[in-house]
C-alpha cells in the first residue's frame, strides 16, 4: 500500500468520526471515583503542600492560593482532556459550548446567576450557624493554622484578609495576580468538570433526582475543609439543582464566580490603597 492510500484512509477515518457522539451514562461507582480523586488531590495539597510552602518561607496567603491552584488546574485540564480525547470531540467553540452547556449568554441567565448568588449565600449563612454550634461544642474539630478565609469562626471581612496577607494589602498586586490565576482555575475548572462534563452524563443514569446526588458529591469534594461542609451543603444543592433544571451552566458559573470574587474585590481595593 502506497503512502497516498494510507493518507486517504486516515482522512476518511477522521471525516467519518462523529463530531457529536452520544453521551454515555455515568454509573454511581464511576461518579464516586470522579469526585473522590479531585477531592483527594485538593485535600493533600491543602493539608500537606500548603504547610510545606509556608515552611520554606512563602507567606500564608500565597501558600494557600498556590496550594489550591495546583489541583484546580489539574481539574481544568481533566475536563478538556475528557472532552477532546476521551469523547473525541472537536476543539471548536460551538461543539464545546453545546457539550458543556454554555449556550449564548443572555440577560436572564445573568440575572438568574445573581439571584442564585444571593440565595446561596443566605443559605450558607444560616447553615453555617449550625456548623458553628457543633464546632463550639467540640463536635467538629478545626485544625490549627488554617487560613482565615476558610475558618467560619472568623468570618469573611477586611481584617481577616489583611491578617492573612501579612497585615497590609496595599501595593500587593502580585497577590491580586495570584488570586486571579487561582480564581480562574477554581471557577472554570470546577464548572467544566462538575457541571459540564459529569452532570449531563449523570442525568442519563439517575434522571430527575441527579441534582441531589451531584450536590451531595460536590459537597463531599470539599472534604479538605470538613468543618465547613454543613454550610456548603445547601449551596452545592442549590447550584446543582439550578444547573440541571435550566440545562444552562452560565447562571451557576456566574453565582460561583460572584461568591469567590468577593475576596478579589477586597484584594484589588486593598492593593490600590482604597481601604
C-alpha positions as protocol buffer text, in pm:
chain_id: "A"
residue {
  index: 1
  type: UNK
  ca { x: 0 y: 0 z: 0 }
}
residue {
  index: 2
  type: UNK
  ca { x: 148 y: 335 z: -103 }
}
residue {
  index: 3
  type: UNK
  ca { x: 163 y: 648 z: 111 }
}
residue {
  index: 4
  type: UNK
  ca { x: -123 y: 821 z: -75 }
}
residue {
  index: 5
  type: UNK
  ca { x: -356 y: 530 z: 4 }
}
residue {
  index: 6
  type: UNK
  ca { x: -262 y: 544 z: 372 }
}
residue {
  index: 7
  type: UNK
  ca { x: -327 y: 919 z: 378 }
}
residue {
  index: 8
  type: UNK
  ca { x: -663 y: 871 z: 207 }
}
residue {
  index: 9
  type: UNK
  ca { x: -770 y: 616 z: 466 }
}
residue {
  index: 10
  type: UNK
  ca { x: -662 y: 841 z: 754 }
}
residue {
  index: 11
  type: UNK
  ca { x: -854 y: 1137 z: 613 }
}
residue {
  index: 12
  type: UNK
  ca { x: -1163 y: 922 z: 551 }
}
residue {
  index: 13
  type: UNK
  ca { x: -1145 y: 781 z: 904 }
}
residue {
  index: 14
  type: UNK
  ca { x: -1119 y: 1128 z: 1054 }
}
residue {
  index: 15
  type: UNK
  ca { x: -1401 y: 1263 z: 839 }
}
residue {
  index: 16
  type: UNK
  ca { x: -1633 y: 979 z: 937 }
}
residue {
  index: 17
  type: UNK
  ca { x: -1568 y: 1023 z: 1309 }
}
residue {
  index: 18
  type: UNK
  ca { x: -1879 y: 1174 z: 1473 }
}
residue {
  index: 19
  type: UNK
  ca { x: -1834 y: 1534 z: 1592 }
}
residue {
  index: 20
  type: UNK
  ca { x: -2116 y: 1499 z: 1843 }
}
residue {
  index: 21
  type: UNK
  ca { x: -2101 y: 1144 z: 1982 }
}
residue {
  index: 22
  type: UNK
  ca { x: -2372 y: 1032 z: 2221 }
}
residue {
  index: 23
  type: UNK
  ca { x: -2306 y: 1070 z: 2591 }
}
residue {
  index: 24
  type: UNK
  ca { x: -2262 y: 759 z: 2798 }
}
residue {
  index: 25
  type: UNK
  ca { x: -2440 y: 729 z: 3135 }
}
residue {
  index: 26
  type: UNK
  ca { x: -2217 y: 770 z: 3439 }
}
residue {
  index: 27
  type: UNK
  ca { x: -2265 y: 497 z: 3699 }
}
residue {
  index: 28
  type: UNK
  ca { x: -2262 y: 558 z: 4073 }
}
residue {
  index: 29
  type: UNK
  ca { x: -1926 y: 384 z: 4113 }
}
residue {
  index: 30
  type: UNK
  ca { x: -1764 y: 595 z: 3840 }
}
residue {
  index: 31
  type: UNK
  ca { x: -1926 y: 910 z: 3979 }
}
residue {
  index: 32
  type: UNK
  ca { x: -1771 y: 838 z: 4318 }
}
residue {
  index: 33
  type: UNK
  ca { x: -1430 y: 791 z: 4159 }
}
residue {
  index: 34
  type: UNK
  ca { x: -1452 y: 1109 z: 3951 }
}
residue {
  index: 35
  type: UNK
  ca { x: -1539 y: 1309 z: 4262 }
}
residue {
  index: 36
  type: UNK
  ca { x: -1307 y: 1129 z: 4503 }
}
residue {
  index: 37
  type: UNK
  ca { x: -985 y: 1169 z: 4304 }
}
residue {
  index: 38
  type: UNK
  ca { x: -1011 y: 1552 z: 4277 }
}
residue {
  index: 39
  type: UNK
  ca { x: -1121 y: 1568 z: 4642 }
}
residue {
  index: 40
  type: UNK
  ca { x: -812 y: 1373 z: 4745 }
}
residue {
  index: 41
  type: UNK
  ca { x: -584 y: 1595 z: 4537 }
}
residue {
  index: 42
  type: UNK
  ca { x: -724 y: 1915 z: 4688 }
}
residue {
  index: 43
  type: UNK
  ca { x: -710 y: 1771 z: 5042 }
}
residue {
  index: 44
  type: UNK
  ca { x: -349 y: 1660 z: 5000 }
}
residue {
  index: 45
  type: UNK
  ca { x: -249 y: 1995 z: 4854 }
}
residue {
  index: 46
  type: UNK
  ca { x: -425 y: 2194 z: 5126 }
}
residue {
  index: 47
  type: UNK
  ca { x: -308 y: 1992 z: 5427 }
}
residue {
  index: 48
  type: UNK
  ca { x: 38 y: 1885 z: 5307 }
}
residue {
  index: 49
  type: UNK
  ca { x: 160 y: 2113 z: 5029 }
}
residue {
  index: 50
  type: UNK
  ca { x: 34 y: 2440 z: 5181 }
}
residue {
  index: 51
  type: UNK
  ca { x: 222 y: 2392 z: 5512 }
}
residue {
  index: 52
  type: UNK
  ca { x: 530 y: 2286 z: 5313 }
}
residue {
  index: 53
  type: UNK
  ca { x: 515 y: 2613 z: 5119 }
}
residue {
  index: 54
  type: UNK
  ca { x: 491 y: 2807 z: 5443 }
}
residue {
  index: 55
  type: UNK
  ca { x: 784 y: 2613 z: 5589 }
}
residue {
  index: 56
  type: UNK
  ca { x: 1015 y: 2737 z: 5312 }
}
residue {
  index: 57
  type: UNK
  ca { x: 916 y: 3099 z: 5370 }
}
residue {
  index: 58
  type: UNK
  ca { x: 623 y: 3157 z: 5134 }
}
residue {
  index: 59
  type: UNK
  ca { x: 365 y: 3384 z: 5306 }
}
residue {
  index: 60
  type: UNK
  ca { x: 48 y: 3206 z: 5427 }
}
residue {
  index: 61
  type: UNK
  ca { x: -191 y: 3370 z: 5179 }
}
residue {
  index: 62
  type: UNK
  ca { x: 30 y: 3291 z: 4881 }
}
residue {
  index: 63
  type: UNK
  ca { x: 85 y: 2938 z: 5009 }
}
residue {
  index: 64
  type: UNK
  ca { x: -289 y: 2891 z: 5034 }
}
residue {
  index: 65
  type: UNK
  ca { x: -353 y: 3024 z: 4684 }
}
residue {
  index: 66
  type: UNK
  ca { x: -75 y: 2816 z: 4529 }
}
residue {
  index: 67
  type: UNK
  ca { x: -194 y: 2502 z: 4708 }
}
residue {
  index: 68
  type: UNK
  ca { x: -547 y: 2547 z: 4571 }
}
residue {
  index: 69
  type: UNK
  ca { x: -436 y: 2649 z: 4221 }
}
residue {
  index: 70
  type: UNK
  ca { x: -235 y: 2332 z: 4155 }
}
residue {
  index: 71
  type: UNK
  ca { x: -516 y: 2075 z: 4192 }
}
residue {
  index: 72
  type: UNK
  ca { x: -774 y: 2310 z: 4038 }
}
residue {
  index: 73
  type: UNK
  ca { x: -557 y: 2348 z: 3727 }
}
residue {
  index: 74
  type: UNK
  ca { x: -547 y: 1969 z: 3705 }
}
residue {
  index: 75
  type: UNK
  ca { x: -929 y: 1956 z: 3725 }
}
residue {
  index: 76
  type: UNK
  ca { x: -949 y: 2215 z: 3448 }
}
residue {
  index: 77
  type: UNK
  ca { x: -709 y: 2012 z: 3235 }
}
residue {
  index: 78
  type: UNK
  ca { x: -901 y: 1691 z: 3305 }
}
residue {
  index: 79
  type: UNK
  ca { x: -1223 y: 1847 z: 3173 }
}
residue {
  index: 80
  type: UNK
  ca { x: -1053 y: 1945 z: 2847 }
}
residue {
  index: 81
  type: UNK
  ca { x: -883 y: 1608 z: 2807 }
}
residue {
  index: 82
  type: UNK
  ca { x: -1207 y: 1422 z: 2878 }
}
residue {
  index: 83
  type: UNK
  ca { x: -1391 y: 1634 z: 2623 }
}
residue {
  index: 84
  type: UNK
  ca { x: -1134 y: 1613 z: 2343 }
}
residue {
  index: 85
  type: UNK
  ca { x: -950 y: 1284 z: 2397 }
}
residue {
  index: 86
  type: UNK
  ca { x: -1195 y: 1055 z: 2576 }
}
residue {
  index: 87
  type: UNK
  ca { x: -1511 y: 1172 z: 2399 }
}
residue {
  index: 88
  type: UNK
  ca { x: -1328 y: 1257 z: 2074 }
}
residue {
  index: 89
  type: UNK
  ca { x: -1497 y: 1594 z: 2032 }
}
residue {
  index: 90
  type: UNK
  ca { x: -1357 y: 1877 z: 1818 }
}
residue {
  index: 91
  type: UNK
  ca { x: -1178 y: 2180 z: 1956 }
}
residue {
  index: 92
  type: UNK
  ca { x: -1445 y: 2418 z: 1832 }
}
residue {
  index: 93
  type: UNK
  ca { x: -1641 y: 2659 z: 2049 }
}
residue {
  index: 94
  type: UNK
  ca { x: -1978 y: 2560 z: 1903 }
}
residue {
  index: 95
  type: UNK
  ca { x: -1931 y: 2191 z: 1984 }
}
residue {
  index: 96
  type: UNK
  ca { x: -1763 y: 2269 z: 2317 }
}
residue {
  index: 97
  type: UNK
  ca { x: -2032 y: 2509 z: 2436 }
}
residue {
  index: 98
  type: UNK
  ca { x: -2305 y: 2264 z: 2338 }
}
residue {
  index: 99
  type: UNK
  ca { x: -2144 y: 1973 z: 2522 }
}
residue {
  index: 100
  type: UNK
  ca { x: -2058 y: 2178 z: 2830 }
}
residue {
  index: 101
  type: UNK
  ca { x: -2397 y: 2355 z: 2830 }
}
residue {
  index: 102
  type: UNK
  ca { x: -2286 y: 2711 z: 2767 }
}
residue {
  index: 103
  type: UNK
  ca { x: -2531 y: 2848 z: 2510 }
}
residue {
  index: 104
  type: UNK
  ca { x: -2530 y: 3210 z: 2400 }
}
residue {
  index: 105
  type: UNK
  ca { x: -2520 y: 3418 z: 2717 }
}
residue {
  index: 106
  type: UNK
  ca { x: -2847 y: 3602 z: 2777 }
}
residue {
  index: 107
  type: UNK
  ca { x: -2954 y: 3864 z: 3030 }
}
residue {
  index: 108
  type: UNK
  ca { x: -3192 y: 3624 z: 3205 }
}
residue {
  index: 109
  type: UNK
  ca { x: -2901 y: 3389 z: 3274 }
}
residue {
  index: 110
  type: UNK
  ca { x: -2703 y: 3675 z: 3427 }
}
residue {
  index: 111
  type: UNK
  ca { x: -2998 y: 3780 z: 3645 }
}
residue {
  index: 112
  type: UNK
  ca { x: -3063 y: 3422 z: 3749 }
}
residue {
  index: 113
  type: UNK
  ca { x: -2696 y: 3384 z: 3839 }
}
residue {
  index: 114
  type: UNK
  ca { x: -2713 y: 3697 z: 4056 }
}
residue {
  index: 115
  type: UNK
  ca { x: -3028 y: 3569 z: 4224 }
}
residue {
  index: 116
  type: UNK
  ca { x: -2876 y: 3228 z: 4291 }
}
residue {
  index: 117
  type: UNK
  ca { x: -2569 y: 3402 z: 4433 }
}
residue {
  index: 118
  type: UNK
  ca { x: -2785 y: 3586 z: 4687 }
}
residue {
  index: 119
  type: UNK
  ca { x: -2995 y: 3279 z: 4773 }
}
residue {
  index: 120
  type: UNK
  ca { x: -2693 y: 3051 z: 4809 }
}
residue {
  index: 121
  type: UNK
  ca { x: -2511 y: 3293 z: 5037 }
}
residue {
  index: 122
  type: UNK
  ca { x: -2817 y: 3336 z: 5257 }
}
residue {
  index: 123
  type: UNK
  ca { x: -2846 y: 2958 z: 5279 }
}
residue {
  index: 124
  type: UNK
  ca { x: -2475 y: 2932 z: 5359 }
}
residue {
  index: 125
  type: UNK
  ca { x: -2506 y: 3190 z: 5635 }
}
residue {
  index: 126
  type: UNK
  ca { x: -2792 y: 3005 z: 5802 }
}
residue {
  index: 127
  type: UNK
  ca { x: -2642 y: 2657 z: 5765 }
}
residue {
  index: 128
  type: UNK
  ca { x: -2305 y: 2778 z: 5891 }
}
residue {
  index: 129
  type: UNK
  ca { x: -2469 y: 2869 z: 6222 }
}
residue {
  index: 130
  type: UNK
  ca { x: -2550 y: 2501 z: 6272 }
}
residue {
  index: 131
  type: UNK
  ca { x: -2189 y: 2414 z: 6194 }
}
residue {
  index: 132
  type: UNK
  ca { x: -2062 y: 2675 z: 6439 }
}
residue {
  index: 133
  type: UNK
  ca { x: -2273 y: 2525 z: 6718 }
}
residue {
  index: 134
  type: UNK
  ca { x: -2111 y: 2188 z: 6655 }
}
residue {
  index: 135
  type: UNK
  ca { x: -1764 y: 2346 z: 6632 }
}
residue {
  index: 136
  type: UNK
  ca { x: -1806 y: 2548 z: 6951 }
}
residue {
  index: 137
  type: UNK
  ca { x: -1925 y: 2236 z: 7137 }
}
residue {
  index: 138
  type: UNK
  ca { x: -1623 y: 2038 z: 7025 }
}
residue {
  index: 139
  type: UNK
  ca { x: -1815 y: 1807 z: 6792 }
}
residue {
  index: 140
  type: UNK
  ca { x: -1629 y: 1930 z: 6483 }
}
residue {
  index: 141
  type: UNK
  ca { x: -1256 y: 1998 z: 6502 }
}
residue {
  index: 142
  type: UNK
  ca { x: -1079 y: 2269 z: 6303 }
}
residue {
  index: 143
  type: UNK
  ca { x: -702 y: 2218 z: 6270 }
}
residue {
  index: 144
  type: UNK
  ca { x: -482 y: 2497 z: 6399 }
}
residue {
  index: 145
  type: UNK
  ca { x: -325 y: 2728 z: 6145 }
}
residue {
  index: 146
  type: UNK
  ca { x: -591 y: 2707 z: 5874 }
}
residue {
  index: 147
  type: UNK
  ca { x: -625 y: 3027 z: 5667 }
}
residue {
  index: 148
  type: UNK
  ca { x: -876 y: 3280 z: 5795 }
}
residue {
  index: 149
  type: UNK
  ca { x: -1073 y: 3271 z: 5469 }
}
residue {
  index: 150
  type: UNK
  ca { x: -1174 y: 2909 z: 5530 }
}
residue {
  index: 151
  type: UNK
  ca { x: -1238 y: 2941 z: 5903 }
}
residue {
  index: 152
  type: UNK
  ca { x: -1612 y: 3005 z: 5964 }
}
residue {
  index: 153
  type: UNK
  ca { x: -1541 y: 3122 z: 6319 }
}
residue {
  index: 154
  type: UNK
  ca { x: -1361 y: 3430 z: 6187 }
}
residue {
  index: 155
  type: UNK
  ca { x: -1597 y: 3524 z: 5908 }
}
residue {
  index: 156
  type: UNK
  ca { x: -1520 y: 3699 z: 5582 }
}
residue {
  index: 157
  type: UNK
  ca { x: -1406 y: 4057 z: 5635 }
}
residue {
  index: 158
  type: UNK
  ca { x: -1127 y: 4302 z: 5557 }
}
residue {
  index: 159
  type: UNK
  ca { x: -943 y: 4240 z: 5885 }
}
residue {
  index: 160
  type: UNK
  ca { x: -918 y: 3865 z: 5822 }
}
residue {
  index: 161
  type: UNK
  ca { x: -798 y: 3924 z: 5467 }
}
residue {
  index: 162
  type: UNK
  ca { x: -532 y: 4173 z: 5581 }
}
residue {
  index: 163
  type: UNK
  ca { x: -417 y: 3938 z: 5855 }
}
residue {
  index: 164
  type: UNK
  ca { x: -376 y: 3654 z: 5606 }
}
residue {
  index: 165
  type: UNK
  ca { x: -184 y: 3888 z: 5372 }
}
residue {
  index: 166
  type: UNK
  ca { x: 63 y: 3981 z: 5644 }
}
residue {
  index: 167
  type: UNK
  ca { x: -105 y: 4289 z: 5787 }
}
residue {
  index: 168
  type: UNK
  ca { x: -144 y: 4510 z: 5482 }
}
residue {
  index: 169
  type: UNK
  ca { x: -280 y: 4472 z: 5129 }
}
residue {
  index: 170
  type: UNK
  ca { x: -154 y: 4799 z: 4986 }
}
residue {
  index: 171
  type: UNK
  ca { x: 69 y: 4750 z: 4684 }
}
residue {
  index: 172
  type: UNK
  ca { x: 40 y: 4372 z: 4687 }
}
residue {
  index: 173
  type: UNK
  ca { x: -52 y: 4337 z: 4319 }
}
residue {
  index: 174
  type: UNK
  ca { x: 135 y: 4009 z: 4298 }
}
residue {
  index: 175
  type: UNK
  ca { x: -118 y: 3874 z: 4544 }
}
residue {
  index: 176
  type: UNK
  ca { x: -400 y: 4000 z: 4323 }
}
residue {
  index: 177
  type: UNK
  ca { x: -242 y: 3831 z: 4020 }
}
residue {
  index: 178
  type: UNK
  ca { x: -202 y: 3502 z: 4205 }
}
residue {
  index: 179
  type: UNK
  ca { x: -562 y: 3518 z: 4324 }
}
residue {
  index: 180
  type: UNK
  ca { x: -678 y: 3579 z: 3966 }
}
residue {
  index: 181
  type: UNK
  ca { x: -498 y: 3266 z: 3849 }
}
residue {
  index: 182
  type: UNK
  ca { x: -649 y: 3063 z: 4133 }
}
residue {
  index: 183
  type: UNK
  ca { x: -991 y: 3218 z: 4068 }
}
residue {
  index: 184
  type: UNK
  ca { x: -986 y: 3117 z: 3701 }
}
residue {
  index: 185
  type: UNK
  ca { x: -891 y: 2754 z: 3759 }
}
residue {
  index: 186
  type: UNK
  ca { x: -1118 y: 2727 z: 4062 }
}
residue {
  index: 187
  type: UNK
  ca { x: -1432 y: 2856 z: 3894 }
}
residue {
  index: 188
  type: UNK
  ca { x: -1382 y: 2750 z: 3533 }
}
residue {
  index: 189
  type: UNK
  ca { x: -1214 y: 2421 z: 3623 }
}
residue {
  index: 190
  type: UNK
  ca { x: -1482 y: 2313 z: 3869 }
}
residue {
  index: 191
  type: UNK
  ca { x: -1771 y: 2421 z: 3647 }
}
residue {
  index: 192
  type: UNK
  ca { x: -1637 y: 2248 z: 3335 }
}
residue {
  index: 193
  type: UNK
  ca { x: -1564 y: 1929 z: 3528 }
}
residue {
  index: 194
  type: UNK
  ca { x: -1867 y: 1903 z: 3759 }
}
residue {
  index: 195
  type: UNK
  ca { x: -2149 y: 2070 z: 3564 }
}
residue {
  index: 196
  type: UNK
  ca { x: -2006 y: 2045 z: 3213 }
}
residue {
  index: 197
  type: UNK
  ca { x: -1855 y: 1700 z: 3186 }
}
residue {
  index: 198
  type: UNK
  ca { x: -2005 y: 1498 z: 3474 }
}
residue {
  index: 199
  type: UNK
  ca { x: -2361 y: 1625 z: 3536 }
}
residue {
  index: 200
  type: UNK
  ca { x: -2504 y: 1557 z: 3186 }
}
residue {
  index: 201
  type: UNK
  ca { x: -2374 y: 1201 z: 3200 }
}
residue {
  index: 202
  type: UNK
  ca { x: -2513 y: 1150 z: 3549 }
}
residue {
  index: 203
  type: UNK
  ca { x: -2854 y: 1265 z: 3429 }
}
residue {
  index: 204
  type: UNK
  ca { x: -2864 y: 973 z: 3186 }
}
residue {
  index: 205
  type: UNK
  ca { x: -2819 y: 732 z: 3477 }
}
residue {
  index: 206
  type: UNK
  ca { x: -3014 y: 895 z: 3760 }
}
residue {
  index: 207
  type: UNK
  ca { x: -3284 y: 1106 z: 3595 }
}
residue {
  index: 208
  type: UNK
  ca { x: -3470 y: 1388 z: 3767 }
}
residue {
  index: 209
  type: UNK
  ca { x: -3301 y: 1347 z: 4105 }
}
residue {
  index: 210
  type: UNK
  ca { x: -2949 y: 1371 z: 3965 }
}
residue {
  index: 211
  type: UNK
  ca { x: -2905 y: 1715 z: 4120 }
}
residue {
  index: 212
  type: UNK
  ca { x: -2937 y: 1562 z: 4469 }
}
residue {
  index: 213
  type: UNK
  ca { x: -2663 y: 1305 z: 4411 }
}
residue {
  index: 214
  type: UNK
  ca { x: -2449 y: 1559 z: 4228 }
}
residue {
  index: 215
  type: UNK
  ca { x: -2491 y: 1817 z: 4506 }
}
residue {
  index: 216
  type: UNK
  ca { x: -2403 y: 1566 z: 4778 }
}
residue {
  index: 217
  type: UNK
  ca { x: -2093 y: 1452 z: 4591 }
}
residue {
  index: 218
  type: UNK
  ca { x: -1988 y: 1810 z: 4524 }
}
residue {
  index: 219
  type: UNK
  ca { x: -2025 y: 1883 z: 4895 }
}
residue {
  index: 220
  type: UNK
  ca { x: -1804 y: 1580 z: 4960 }
}
residue {
  index: 221
  type: UNK
  ca { x: -1544 y: 1724 z: 4724 }
}
residue {
  index: 222
  type: UNK
  ca { x: -1490 y: 1998 z: 4984 }
}
residue {
  index: 223
  type: UNK
  ca { x: -1384 y: 1745 z: 5249 }
}
residue {
  index: 224
  type: UNK
  ca { x: -1048 y: 1924 z: 5274 }
}
residue {
  index: 225
  type: UNK
  ca { x: -1236 y: 2176 z: 5490 }
}
residue {
  index: 226
  type: UNK
  ca { x: -1474 y: 1931 z: 5657 }
}
residue {
  index: 227
  type: UNK
  ca { x: -1565 y: 2186 z: 5924 }
}
residue {
  index: 228
  type: UNK
  ca { x: -1740 y: 2397 z: 5657 }
}
residue {
  index: 229
  type: UNK
  ca { x: -1933 y: 2121 z: 5480 }
}
residue {
  index: 230
  type: UNK
  ca { x: -2258 y: 2183 z: 5670 }
}
residue {
  index: 231
  type: UNK
  ca { x: -2262 y: 2540 z: 5543 }
}
residue {
  index: 232
  type: UNK
  ca { x: -2167 y: 2433 z: 5191 }
}
residue {
  index: 233
  type: UNK
  ca { x: -2432 y: 2161 z: 5162 }
}
residue {
  index: 234
  type: UNK
  ca { x: -2729 y: 2388 z: 5072 }
}
residue {
  index: 235
  type: UNK
  ca { x: -2508 y: 2591 z: 4839 }
}
residue {
  index: 236
  type: UNK
  ca { x: -2399 y: 2282 z: 4647 }
}
residue {
  index: 237
  type: UNK
  ca { x: -2758 y: 2156 z: 4627 }
}
residue {
  index: 238
  type: UNK
  ca { x: -2895 y: 2490 z: 4506 }
}
residue {
  index: 239
  type: UNK
  ca { x: -2633 y: 2524 z: 4233 }
}
residue {
  index: 240
  type: UNK
  ca { x: -2670 y: 2161 z: 4125 }
}
residue {
  index: 241
  type: UNK
  ca { x: -3049 y: 2193 z: 4107 }
}
residue {
  index: 242
  type: UNK
  ca { x: -3020 y: 2511 z: 3901 }
}
residue {
  index: 243
  type: UNK
  ca { x: -2775 y: 2352 z: 3658 }
}
residue {
  index: 244
  type: UNK
  ca { x: -2998 y: 2051 z: 3597 }
}
residue {
  index: 245
  type: UNK
  ca { x: -3322 y: 2246 z: 3585 }
}
residue {
  index: 246
  type: UNK
  ca { x: -3204 y: 2507 z: 3335 }
}
residue {
  index: 247
  type: UNK
  ca { x: -2955 y: 2293 z: 3138 }
}
residue {
  index: 248
  type: UNK
  ca { x: -2763 y: 2618 z: 3109 }
}
residue {
  index: 249
  type: UNK
  ca { x: -2444 y: 2640 z: 3314 }
}
residue {
  index: 250
  type: UNK
  ca { x: -2399 y: 3017 z: 3283 }
}
residue {
  index: 251
  type: UNK
  ca { x: -2614 y: 3102 z: 3591 }
}
residue {
  index: 252
  type: UNK
  ca { x: -2421 y: 2860 z: 3811 }
}
residue {
  index: 253
  type: UNK
  ca { x: -2083 y: 2979 z: 3683 }
}
residue {
  index: 254
  type: UNK
  ca { x: -2189 y: 3340 z: 3749 }
}
residue {
  index: 255
  type: UNK
  ca { x: -2313 y: 3261 z: 4101 }
}
residue {
  index: 256
  type: UNK
  ca { x: -1999 y: 3061 z: 4178 }
}
residue {
  index: 257
  type: UNK
  ca { x: -1780 y: 3338 z: 4038 }
}
residue {
  index: 258
  type: UNK
  ca { x: -1956 y: 3613 z: 4233 }
}
residue {
  index: 259
  type: UNK
  ca { x: -1914 y: 3420 z: 4557 }
}
residue {
  index: 260
  type: UNK
  ca { x: -1541 y: 3364 z: 4517 }
}
residue {
  index: 261
  type: UNK
  ca { x: -1499 y: 3704 z: 4357 }
}
residue {
  index: 262
  type: UNK
  ca { x: -1580 y: 3891 z: 4678 }
}
residue {
  index: 263
  type: UNK
  ca { x: -1228 y: 3825 z: 4802 }
}
residue {
  index: 264
  type: UNK
  ca { x: -1089 y: 3954 z: 4472 }
}
residue {
  index: 265
  type: UNK
  ca { x: -1275 y: 4283 z: 4518 }
}
residue {
  index: 266
  type: UNK
  ca { x: -1120 y: 4326 z: 4862 }
}
residue {
  index: 267
  type: UNK
  ca { x: -773 y: 4242 z: 4730 }
}
residue {
  index: 268
  type: UNK
  ca { x: -792 y: 4492 z: 4443 }
}
residue {
  index: 269
  type: UNK
  ca { x: -931 y: 4767 z: 4666 }
}
residue {
  index: 270
  type: UNK
  ca { x: -667 y: 4695 z: 4930 }
}
residue {
  index: 271
  type: UNK
  ca { x: -380 y: 4681 z: 4683 }
}
residue {
  index: 272
  type: UNK
  ca { x: -491 y: 5013 z: 4534 }
}
residue {
  index: 273
  type: UNK
  ca { x: -496 y: 5169 z: 4882 }
}
residue {
  index: 274
  type: UNK
  ca { x: -869 y: 5236 z: 4880 }
}
residue {
  index: 275
  type: UNK
  ca { x: -926 y: 5053 z: 5208 }
}
